[in-house]
Amino acid sequence: MTMIPTESPLLQVAEAAALLNCSPRHIYTLINRGELRHTRIGKYSVRVYRDEIEAIIQQGMPNALAQ
């Protein structure tokens, strides 16, 4: 029997931005700096790993949230 996860391990950029209370552009900045682990789906879609966002929320990451 296969378990279906209730939460996806990947977030859209807008979802990650909403969780961190920042702009989607800032999420892209963190990705471009190499500070946020992500993956590409297809040619244009970017997804951010949920565990990365949860770690920022739990531990705090001052550089990530400084805009």
N, C-alpha and C positions, 0 to 999 in steps of 0.2 A: 504494500500500500504506500503510495507516494504522499508525502506531506506537502501541502501548499503553504508557503510562507504568507503570513498576514501582512507583513510589511516588506516591501522590496528593499534589497540591499543597496539599490541605486536611487538617487534623487535627481530630478530635473534641476537645472540651475536656479530657476525661479523658486522651487521648493526649498532648496538649500538657503537661498537668500532670505526667504521668509522666516526660516528657523533661526537664522543668525541676526535677523532684523537689519539687514544691509541690502544694498542694491545688487541685482544680477551682474552688473558691470564689475562690482567689487569681487564677486565670486570668480569671474573670468580673470581678474587681475591676480588673485591668489593662485589660480591655475597656471597662469603664465609665469609667475615667479617660482613655480615649483613647490609651493607651500600647501597645495591641496591636491590630494590624489584623485584622479578622475579616469574616465574611459570614454572613448568615442564609440558611438553606435551609428554605423553608416558614415557618410561623408561629413555631415554637418551637426548631428546631435551629440551633445556632451552630457554625460551623467557624472554625478559626484557620489562618492561612496558615503553611505549613511553613517558608517562608523566614524569617519573623519569628522563629520559635522557634530556627531554626538560627543566626540572627544573634545572638540573646541568648546562645546557648551559645558561639559562637565569640568574640564581642567582649566578652561580659559586659555586663550591664546592671544595676548594683547596685540601682537604684530598682525594677526589675521584680521582683527576687528578694527584696527586703525585705518581709517580711510584717508 
